[in-house]
Amino acid sequence: MLRYGKGTLLTTVLAGLLALSLLTAGCGSTTQTKSTAVSVKAMKVLQQDTAVSHDYSGQIKSTSAVTIKPRVSGEIVEKYFTSGAPVEKGQALYKIDDRQYEYESEVLSAKSNVDKARTTLIPVLAVPVSIVGTKR
C-alpha cells in the first residue's frame, strides 16, 4: 500500500472538490431564456428514381500520339478522315493538288523526247547528205 503524507492527501481531496464544484456551477441556473420561433422551409419527401451523374472538369491526354509528316509538298485539297477517328496503316489521309506534279511529269516527258530525238538526229547529221537528182 502506498503511503501518502497528511499534506498530500489533503491537497488531493481539495483539488477534487474544487474540480467538482466548477463542473456543477453552471447546472443550477433557474433563469429561463425566452425562446423565439425560427422560420424554416419544409419540403415534401418523394420517393423516385434519380439519375446518378457526376460532372468533373479536367483535361484528357492520349497515351499515344502520332505526328503526320508529308512526303511531298503541295496544297491539301481533300481530307479523308474525321478528327479523333481511328485510321489504318497505309490509309490515305489527304488528297494533295496534283496539277504541279502533272506539269512536272509533262516537262520530264518532253525533255526525254528531246533527248531521244537528239540521239537519233546526231548520227544522221554526221553522215553527208546527197541530194538525189543533182550532179556534181
C-alpha positions as CSV (number, residue, x, y, z in Angstrom):
1,M,0.0,0.0,0.0
2,L,1.2,3.4,-0.9
3,R,1.8,5.9,1.9
4,Y,1.0,9.5,1.5
5,G,1.7,12.2,3.9
6,K,-1.1,14.2,5.5
7,G,-0.5,17.2,3.3
8,T,-0.6,15.2,0.1
9,L,-3.9,13.6,0.9
10,L,-5.4,16.8,1.9
11,T,-4.2,18.6,-1.3
12,T,-5.7,15.8,-3.5
13,V,-9.1,15.9,-1.8
14,L,-9.3,19.7,-2.0
15,A,-8.3,19.6,-5.7
16,G,-11.1,17.0,-6.4
17,L,-13.7,19.1,-4.6
18,L,-12.7,22.3,-6.4
19,A,-13.0,20.5,-9.8
20,L,-16.4,19.0,-8.9
21,S,-17.7,22.4,-7.8
22,L,-16.5,24.1,-11.1
23,L,-18.2,21.4,-13.1
24,T,-21.5,21.7,-11.4
25,A,-21.5,25.5,-11.1
26,G,-23.5,26.1,-14.3
27,C,-26.1,23.4,-13.8
28,G,-28.3,25.0,-11.3
29,S,-29.3,28.1,-13.3
30,T,-33.0,29.0,-12.8
31,T,-33.1,31.8,-15.3
32,Q,-35.1,30.9,-18.3
33,T,-34.4,32.3,-21.7
34,K,-37.2,33.5,-23.9
35,S,-37.5,31.2,-27.0
36,T,-38.2,32.8,-30.3
37,A,-39.8,31.0,-33.2
38,V,-37.5,30.3,-36.2
39,S,-38.9,30.0,-39.6
40,V,-37.7,27.0,-41.6
41,K,-38.6,25.6,-45.1
42,A,-40.2,22.3,-45.2
43,M,-40.3,20.1,-48.2
44,K,-42.4,17.0,-49.0
45,V,-40.2,13.9,-49.4
46,L,-40.9,11.9,-52.5
47,Q,-39.6,8.5,-53.4
48,Q,-38.5,8.4,-57.1
49,D,-35.6,7.2,-59.3
50,T,-32.8,9.7,-59.7
51,A,-30.1,9.5,-62.4
52,V,-26.7,9.3,-60.9
53,S,-24.3,11.5,-62.8
54,H,-21.2,13.5,-61.9
55,D,-19.6,16.4,-63.8
56,Y,-15.9,16.9,-63.4
57,S,-13.7,19.4,-65.2
58,G,-10.3,18.3,-66.4
59,Q,-8.0,17.6,-69.3
60,I,-7.6,14.3,-71.1
61,K,-4.3,13.4,-72.7
62,S,-3.7,10.5,-75.0
63,T,-1.2,7.8,-74.1
64,S,0.0,7.7,-77.7
65,A,0.3,10.4,-80.3
66,V,1.3,10.3,-84.0
67,T,2.9,13.1,-86.0
68,I,1.8,13.2,-89.6
69,K,4.6,14.4,-92.0
70,P,4.0,14.7,-95.7
71,R,6.4,13.1,-98.1
72,V,5.7,15.7,-100.8
73,S,4.7,19.3,-100.7
74,G,1.5,20.8,-102.1
75,E,-1.8,22.2,-101.2
76,I,-4.3,19.9,-99.4
77,V,-7.5,19.6,-101.5
78,E,-9.4,17.0,-99.5
79,K,-9.4,15.3,-96.1
80,Y,-10.3,11.6,-96.0
81,F,-10.8,11.1,-92.2
82,T,-12.6,12.7,-89.2
83,S,-10.5,14.0,-86.3
84,G,-10.3,11.5,-83.4
85,A,-11.4,8.6,-85.6
86,P,-9.1,5.5,-85.8
87,V,-7.1,5.1,-89.0
88,E,-5.4,2.1,-90.5
89,K,-1.8,1.8,-91.6
90,G,-1.5,2.8,-95.3
91,Q,-4.8,4.6,-95.4
92,A,-4.9,7.7,-97.5
93,L,-5.5,10.7,-95.2
94,Y,-5.3,13.7,-97.5
95,K,-5.5,14.4,-101.2
96,I,-2.9,16.9,-102.4
97,D,-3.4,19.1,-105.5
98,D,-1.6,17.1,-108.2
99,R,-1.5,19.8,-111.0
100,Q,2.0,20.7,-110.0
101,Y,3.1,17.0,-110.4
102,E,1.3,16.6,-113.7
103,Y,3.1,19.6,-115.0
104,E,6.5,18.3,-113.8
105,S,5.7,14.9,-115.4
106,E,4.9,16.6,-118.7
107,V,8.1,18.6,-118.6
108,L,10.2,15.5,-117.8
109,S,8.4,13.6,-120.6
110,A,9.2,16.4,-123.1
111,K,12.8,16.5,-122.0
112,S,13.0,12.8,-122.5
113,N,11.6,13.1,-126.0
114,V,14.1,15.8,-126.9
115,D,17.0,13.6,-125.6
116,K,15.7,10.7,-127.7
117,A,15.4,13.0,-130.8
118,R,19.0,14.3,-130.3
119,T,20.4,10.7,-130.0
120,T,18.7,9.7,-133.3
121,L,19.4,13.0,-135.1
122,I,23.1,13.4,-134.3
123,P,24.2,10.3,-136.2
124,V,22.1,11.4,-139.2
125,L,23.7,14.8,-139.2
126,A,27.2,13.3,-139.2
127,V,26.6,11.4,-142.4
128,P,27.0,13.5,-145.6
129,V,23.7,14.1,-147.3
130,S,23.5,13.9,-151.0
131,I,20.6,15.3,-152.8
132,V,19.0,12.9,-155.2
133,G,18.9,14.1,-158.8
134,T,21.8,16.6,-158.7
135,K,25.0,16.2,-160.5
136,R,28.4,17.2,-159.1
